[in-house]
Amino acid sequence: MADKTGNTAVVSVVWVGLTNSNDARRFRTLMDEHGTGDITPLGAQLLGLANITFTGLRYGSDRDGSTVTIAEAENAAGSHFDHDTLDAIAEVAALLPRGRG
């Protein structure tokens, strides 16, 4: 994602399927507490994003039944989105529907 001045944000979105909605609720509760763990984006090196560190400070999550969506956003190298903008990007990204395939 980029703004009109060329600042670029990188967003990681992951869908985690659990056995049931109770497990998903507990998992989301755990993940929503900063510092309890994180999910490392797969393929970051292949996409040229290996130097991006997802801190979990710009974070969004959602749950739909037994599926939890987790999204994080960070500035790409040389970009300057503020914390609130990155946080809003992550919160919106967490609402993306799970792809089928």
Backbone as CSV, one residue per row, in Angstrom:
resi,resn,N_x,N_y,N_z,CA_x,CA_y,CA_z,C_x,C_y,C_z
1,MET,0.849,-1.157,0.000,0.000,0.000,0.000,0.900,1.227,0.000
2,ALA,0.590,2.227,-0.806,1.394,3.447,-0.874,0.479,4.670,-0.891
3,ASP,0.979,5.770,-0.328,0.220,7.015,-0.405,0.701,7.823,-1.601
4,LYS,0.127,9.013,-1.810,0.452,9.811,-2.997,1.852,10.397,-2.976
5,THR,2.536,10.361,-1.820,3.909,10.865,-1.767,4.941,9.737,-1.845
6,GLY,4.464,8.505,-2.010,5.389,7.387,-2.183,5.704,6.598,-0.927
7,ASN,5.149,6.998,0.219,5.342,6.190,1.419,4.636,4.851,1.226
8,THR,5.308,3.778,1.620,4.769,2.439,1.407,4.658,1.691,2.721
9,ALA,3.495,1.091,2.930,3.281,0.244,4.103,3.273,-1.209,3.653
10,VAL,3.793,-2.065,4.495,3.795,-3.499,4.252,2.821,-4.117,5.248
11,VAL,1.953,-4.998,4.755,0.936,-5.611,5.601,1.066,-7.120,5.529
12,SER,1.072,-7.751,6.693,1.048,-9.206,6.789,-0.334,-9.614,7.283
13,VAL,-0.999,-10.504,6.554,-2.310,-11.013,6.961,-2.226,-12.529,6.989
14,VAL,-2.700,-13.110,8.092,-2.707,-14.565,8.216,-4.057,-15.007,8.759
15,TRP,-4.553,-16.106,8.218,-5.783,-16.722,8.700,-5.397,-18.022,9.380
16,VAL,-5.804,-18.177,10.635,-5.476,-19.365,11.407,-6.774,-20.117,11.683
17,GLY,-6.864,-21.330,11.141,-8.039,-22.157,11.369,-7.815,-23.056,12.570
18,LEU,-8.738,-23.018,13.514,-8.643,-23.843,14.709,-9.774,-24.867,14.710
19,THR,-9.732,-25.774,15.653,-10.678,-26.873,15.690,-12.114,-26.405,15.910
20,ASN,-12.299,-25.408,16.770,-13.654,-24.939,17.056,-13.606,-23.468,17.460
21,SER,-14.791,-22.875,17.616,-14.855,-21.441,17.910,-14.326,-21.103,19.306
22,ASN,-14.449,-22.025,20.262,-13.892,-21.759,21.595,-12.373,-21.658,21.546
23,ASP,-11.734,-22.587,20.812,-10.280,-22.514,20.651,-9.881,-21.232,19.937
24,ALA,-10.664,-20.844,18.925,-10.371,-19.611,18.181,-10.494,-18.386,19.085
25,ARG,-11.517,-18.369,19.918,-11.693,-17.244,20.843,-10.509,-17.138,21.796
26,ARG,-10.081,-18.281,22.352,-8.942,-18.269,23.285,-7.652,-17.865,22.566
27,PHE,-7.459,-18.357,21.352,-6.271,-18.005,20.576,-6.236,-16.505,20.293
28,ARG,-7.385,-15.956,19.868,-7.432,-14.520,19.571,-7.154,-13.697,20.832
29,THR,-7.720,-14.111,21.955,-7.472,-13.402,23.213,-5.981,-13.388,23.533
30,LEU,-5.321,-14.521,23.344,-3.875,-14.600,23.579,-3.114,-13.701,22.611
31,MET,-3.432,-13.773,21.326,-2.717,-12.991,20.318,-2.971,-11.488,20.466
32,ASP,-4.124,-11.108,20.965,-4.447,-9.682,21.109,-3.663,-9.015,22.232
33,GLU,-3.003,-9.789,23.069,-2.178,-9.215,24.134,-0.747,-9.080,23.623
34,HIS,-0.302,-7.840,23.478,1.036,-7.593,22.930,2.115,-8.282,23.776
35,GLY,3.038,-8.933,23.086,4.164,-9.576,23.751,3.962,-11.044,24.046
36,THR,2.787,-11.601,23.680,2.540,-13.017,23.971,2.981,-13.945,22.849
37,GLY,3.389,-13.383,21.739,3.821,-14.201,20.607,3.531,-13.481,19.316
38,ASP,3.949,-14.057,18.237,3.744,-13.446,16.938,3.773,-14.524,15.881
39,ILE,3.325,-14.170,14.707,3.364,-15.063,13.552,4.338,-14.461,12.561
40,THR,5.305,-15.247,12.130,6.306,-14.783,11.181,5.768,-14.945,9.764
41,PRO,5.757,-13.861,8.978,5.254,-13.958,7.606,6.084,-14.936,6.777
42,LEU,5.400,-15.834,6.101,6.079,-16.769,5.208,6.381,-16.074,3.887
43,GLY,7.487,-16.398,3.292,7.821,-15.856,1.983,8.340,-14.439,1.993
44,ALA,8.618,-13.874,3.165,9.085,-12.488,3.227,10.361,-12.286,2.423
45,GLN,11.276,-13.238,2.514,12.535,-13.106,1.790,12.300,-13.161,0.281
46,LEU,11.401,-14.025,-0.165,11.101,-14.126,-1.593,10.479,-12.847,-2.144
47,LEU,9.764,-12.132,-1.284,9.115,-10.892,-1.699,9.989,-9.665,-1.481
48,GLY,11.230,-9.876,-1.024,12.128,-8.760,-0.762,11.775,-8.020,0.517
49,LEU,11.132,-8.693,1.447,10.681,-8.047,2.683,11.408,-8.585,3.906
50,ALA,12.507,-9.288,3.705,13.215,-9.917,4.821,13.716,-8.900,5.836
51,ASN,13.911,-7.655,5.404,14.425,-6.637,6.331,13.309,-5.917,7.097
52,ILE,12.052,-6.291,6.869,10.925,-5.701,7.584,10.709,-6.495,8.873
53,THR,10.682,-5.798,9.995,10.411,-6.433,11.279,9.002,-6.056,11.716
54,PHE,8.140,-7.049,11.831,6.791,-6.804,12.314,6.833,-6.804,13.833
55,THR,6.502,-5.650,14.427,6.624,-5.462,15.870,5.371,-5.861,16.639
56,GLY,4.253,-5.971,15.951,2.992,-6.241,16.618,2.356,-5.001,17.221
57,LEU,2.988,-3.845,17.042,2.452,-2.599,17.598,1.352,-2.005,16.730
58,ARG,1.345,-2.356,15.454,0.297,-1.908,14.521,-0.421,-3.172,14.101
59,TYR,-1.510,-3.487,14.785,-2.085,-4.821,14.796,-3.601,-4.756,14.700
60,GLY,-4.162,-5.736,14.017,-5.604,-5.900,14.002,-5.937,-7.372,13.989
61,SER,-7.089,-7.731,14.530,-7.511,-9.134,14.492,-9.023,-9.204,14.349
62,ASP,-9.475,-10.356,13.891,-10.894,-10.615,13.748,-11.094,-12.119,13.909
63,ARG,-12.299,-12.518,14.270,-12.601,-13.941,14.377,-13.923,-14.207,13.691
64,ASP,-13.960,-15.261,12.910,-15.182,-15.711,12.252,-15.301,-17.204,12.533
65,GLY,-16.098,-17.550,13.515,-16.229,-18.957,13.895,-14.917,-19.497,14.415
66,SER,-14.386,-20.501,13.743,-13.141,-21.129,14.189,-11.903,-20.576,13.490
67,THR,-12.062,-19.480,12.749,-10.934,-18.863,12.041,-10.606,-17.504,12.653
68,VAL,-9.320,-17.286,12.935,-8.843,-16.005,13.442,-7.985,-15.358,12.362
69,THR,-8.235,-14.093,12.086,-7.428,-13.329,11.145,-6.553,-12.371,11.946
70,ILE,-5.270,-12.375,11.626,-4.311,-11.492,12.283,-3.608,-10.684,11.209
71,ALA,-3.548,-9.368,11.409,-2.875,-8.485,10.457,-1.947,-7.539,11.206
72,GLU,-0.806,-7.297,10.602,0.156,-6.330,11.140,0.627,-5.446,10.001
73,ALA,0.938,-4.199,10.302,1.425,-3.256,9.298,2.683,-2.566,9.814
74,GLU,3.592,-2.319,8.912,4.841,-1.608,9.220,5.206,-0.733,8.031
75,ASN,6.064,0.239,8.276,6.620,1.053,7.199,7.614,0.225,6.398
76,ALA,7.582,0.392,5.086,8.642,-0.146,4.240,9.840,0.791,4.377
77,ALA,10.997,0.347,3.958,12.220,1.141,4.086,12.016,2.547,3.525
78,GLY,12.363,3.547,4.321,12.300,4.930,3.889,10.926,5.564,3.941
79,SER,9.941,4.843,4.404,8.578,5.369,4.454,8.267,5.929,5.838
80,HIS,7.235,6.762,5.898,6.972,7.478,7.146,5.484,7.598,7.472
81,PHE,4.766,6.481,7.470,3.390,6.515,7.981,3.468,6.603,9.497
82,ASP,2.555,7.353,10.113,2.556,7.430,11.571,1.898,6.183,12.171
83,HIS,2.065,6.030,13.477,1.567,4.840,14.176,0.066,4.646,13.961
84,ASP,-0.716,5.706,14.110,-2.168,5.575,14.004,-2.602,5.138,12.613
85,THR,-1.932,5.632,11.581,-2.264,5.231,10.218,-1.936,3.763,10.004
86,LEU,-0.747,3.334,10.443,-0.387,1.929,10.307,-1.336,1.032,11.096
87,ASP,-1.729,1.470,12.275,-2.656,0.688,13.091,-4.007,0.556,12.384
88,ALA,-4.479,1.632,11.780,-5.743,1.594,11.044,-5.643,0.664,9.841
89,ILE,-4.508,0.677,9.145,-4.296,-0.221,8.016,-4.394,-1.676,8.484
90,ALA,-3.759,-1.992,9.598,-3.792,-3.362,10.125,-5.207,-3.756,10.539
91,GLU,-5.922,-2.839,11.171,-7.282,-3.149,11.608,-8.202,-3.432,10.420
92,VAL,-8.070,-2.670,9.351,-8.870,-2.902,8.141,-8.450,-4.211,7.468
93,ALA,-7.147,-4.452,7.399,-6.646,-5.674,6.771,-7.151,-6.928,7.478
94,ALA,-7.348,-6.840,8.792,-7.841,-7.996,9.548,-9.263,-8.370,9.159
95,LEU,-9.960,-7.473,8.499,-11.330,-7.746,8.066,-11.408,-8.376,6.687
96,LEU,-10.251,-8.542,6.028,-10.256,-9.151,4.696,-10.791,-10.576,4.780
97,PRO,-11.603,-10.970,3.823,-12.125,-12.345,3.848,-11.016,-13.341,3.509
98,ARG,-11.136,-14.508,4.089,-10.159,-15.574,3.824,-10.291,-16.024,2.389
99,GLY,-9.152,-16.089,1.697,-9.155,-16.560,0.330,-9.407,-18.056,0.264
100,ARG,-9.950,-18.486,-0.788,-10.206,-19.918,-0.997,-9.240,-20.406,-2.057
101,GLY,-8.648,-21.553,-1.826,-7.775,-22.040,-2.883,-6.720,-22.943,-2.471
